[in-house]
């Protein structure tokens, strides 16, 4: 069967102020990898409305149950005449996939009942498009995986920055993962804390995987690759395209062949405010004036801190007045320092390699710190420099050959063609346009 790609033209412009929120996702049980002896799960037919296996019994019915705060699995299932022993054996039968003892509020279960409302099967979601079906037969549970068929689609959105780029993008149904990705790749060129204006516009084109049939147990779609992002800053557009080179490595490029991920991020965290700048200042604790060699960013405790660029961790320990700090060595004589952290991310220690955008720690209030914040420094050949004045073009990169540039041009042409279709739907109700993939 030929795969199809579907364009969704859902261009939305909003400009309202919202309280920062996380992308809403259904709660799920704590998931574990399946046991190694499980055979590859077959794709099974599902009912469009609820997602359970089609049964031959005419009087079989299904119900969706949502676990509320304070409820246990035992309490939920005893309503359907399951004994405590049957519930315990269900937990045991599914433990290779998930831990039902740690089931959380908001988790949805799908139950299959016979004509006497006796429970015969229960379904859990253990991942996107992956379900676990436990069937009860003669006091024994038979567990199997069920994969819901999916299709690849391309989605498009356009949104006004307004008072909050993140919140307005969420309101335009752009997934949080796509928003974080575009902020990361654009952070090389744009200072998101200060450079954006209310009437600047964001435009994106991204891949998503969607369920072919509806499921009431979890998410209907999963965002994949961000193909295109355009962001106007004070009226000037910054446009990036995702391109895979001849070695299979993907990166974001400008149309002239410049790679976007060229150096260090200007701000190594999202959603923060600049609370103190580079230069002379009166120290809030010591009381005298001295050079402030970095930037301070105020944000909630626990906010993830990113590595500003590829490099190697030199230090990840207690640093006296810096509290918990991370020091990273980059190419071309650059080092970055992240101080007053609440703690370190898993695997962050001296000698560990890190990638740009990788979480290295979490914002805190340790060391000589008056309030929760991140202290961030950039050093070049041992001298502190202002991160806000960092020019991403300072470090040269190999220029594309004519052949490489031709390949990039073809990628851009393909993406632009998709954009043209998406934009043409901007003023019309959203429609699906099916294109057969070659």
Rosetta blueprint (number, residue, H / E / L):
1 X L
2 X L
3 X L
4 X E
5 X E
6 X E
7 X E
8 X E
9 X E
10 X L
11 X L
12 X L
13 X L
14 X L
15 X L
16 X L
17 X L
18 X L
19 X L
20 X L
21 X L
22 X L
23 X L
24 X L
25 X L
26 X L
27 X L
28 X L
29 X L
30 X E
31 X E
32 X L
33 X L
34 X L
35 X L
36 X L
37 X L
38 X L
39 X L
40 X L
41 X L
42 X L
43 X E
44 X L
45 X L
46 X E
47 X L
48 X L
49 X L
50 X L
51 X L
52 X L
53 X E
54 X L
55 X L
56 X L
57 X L
58 X L
59 X L
60 X L
61 X E
62 X E
63 X E
64 X E
65 X E
66 X E
67 X L
68 X L
69 X L
70 X L
71 X L
72 X L
73 X H
74 X H
75 X H
76 X H
77 X H
78 X H
79 X H
80 X H
81 X L
82 X L
83 X L
84 X H
85 X H
86 X H
87 X H
88 X H
89 X H
90 X H
91 X H
92 X H
93 X H
94 X H
95 X L
96 X L
97 X L
98 X E
99 X E
100 X H
101 X H
102 X H
103 X L
104 X L
105 X L
106 X L
107 X L
108 X E
109 X E
110 X E
111 X E
112 X E
113 X E
114 X L
115 X L
116 X L
117 X L
118 X L
119 X E
120 X E
121 X E
122 X E
123 X E
124 X E
125 X E
126 X E
127 X E
128 X L
129 X L
130 X E
131 X E
132 X E
133 X E
134 X E
135 X E
136 X E
137 X E
138 X L
139 X L
140 X E
141 X E
142 X E
143 X E
144 X E
145 X E
146 X E
147 X E
148 X L
149 X L
150 X E
151 X E
152 X E
153 X E
154 X E
155 X E
156 X E
157 X E
158 X E
159 X E
160 X E
161 X L
162 X L
163 X L
164 X L
165 X H
166 X H
167 X H
168 X H
169 X H
170 X H
171 X H
172 X L
173 X L
174 X L
175 X L
176 X H
177 X H
178 X H
179 X H
180 X H
181 X H
182 X H
183 X H
184 X H
185 X H
186 X H
187 X L
188 X L
189 X L
190 X L
191 X L
192 X L
193 X L
194 X L
195 X L
196 X L
197 X L
198 X L
199 X L
200 X L
201 X E
202 X E
203 X E
204 X E
205 X E
206 X E
207 X E
208 X E
209 X E
210 X E
211 X E
212 X L
213 X L
214 X L
215 X L
216 X L
217 X L
218 X L
219 X L
220 X L
221 X E
222 X E
223 X E
224 X E
225 X E
226 X E
227 X E
228 X E
229 X E
230 X E
231 X E
232 X E
233 X E
234 X L
235 X L
236 X E
237 X E
238 X E
239 X E
240 X E
241 X E
242 X E
243 X E
244 X E
245 X L
246 X L
247 X L
248 X L
249 X L
250 X E
251 X E
252 X E
253 X E
254 X L
255 X L
256 X L
257 X L
258 X L
259 X E
260 X L
261 X L
262 X L
263 X L
264 X L
265 X L
266 X L
267 X L
268 X L
269 X L
270 X L
271 X L
272 X L
273 X E
274 X E
275 X E
276 X E
277 X L
278 X L
279 X E
280 X E
281 X E
282 X E
283 X L
284 X L
285 X L
286 X L
287 X L
288 X L
289 X E
290 X E
291 X E
292 X E
293 X L
294 X L
295 X E
296 X E
297 X E
298 X E
299 X L
300 X L
301 X L
302 X L
303 X L
304 X E
305 X E
306 X E
307 X L
308 X L
309 X L
310 X L
311 X E
312 X E
313 X E
314 X E
315 X E
316 X E
317 X E
318 X E
319 X L
320 X H
321 X H
322 X H
323 X L
324 X E
325 X E
326 X E
327 X E
328 X E
329 X E
330 X L
331 X H
332 X H
333 X H
334 X E
335 X E
336 X E
337 X E
338 X E
339 X E
340 X E
341 X E
342 X E
343 X E
344 X E
345 X L
346 X L
347 X L
348 X L
349 X L
350 X L
351 X L
352 X L
353 X E
354 X E
355 X L
356 X L
357 X L
358 X L
359 X E
360 X E
361 X E
362 X E
363 X E
364 X E
365 X L
366 X L
367 X L
368 X L
369 X L
370 X L
371 X L
372 X L
373 X E
374 X E
375 X E
376 X E
377 X E
378 X E
379 X E
380 X E
381 X L
382 X L
383 X E
384 X E
385 X E
386 X L
387 X H
388 X H
389 X H
390 X L
391 X L
392 X L
393 X L
394 X L
395 X L
396 X L
397 X L
398 X L
399 X L
400 X L
401 X L
402 X H
403 X H
404 X H
405 X H
406 X H
407 X H
408 X H
409 X H
410 X H
411 X H
412 X H
413 X H
414 X H
415 X H
416 X H
417 X H
418 X H
419 X H
420 X H
421 X H
422 X H
423 X H
424 X H
425 X L
426 X L
427 X L
428 X L
429 X L
430 X L
431 X L
432 X E
433 X E
434 X E
435 X E
436 X E
437 X L
438 X L
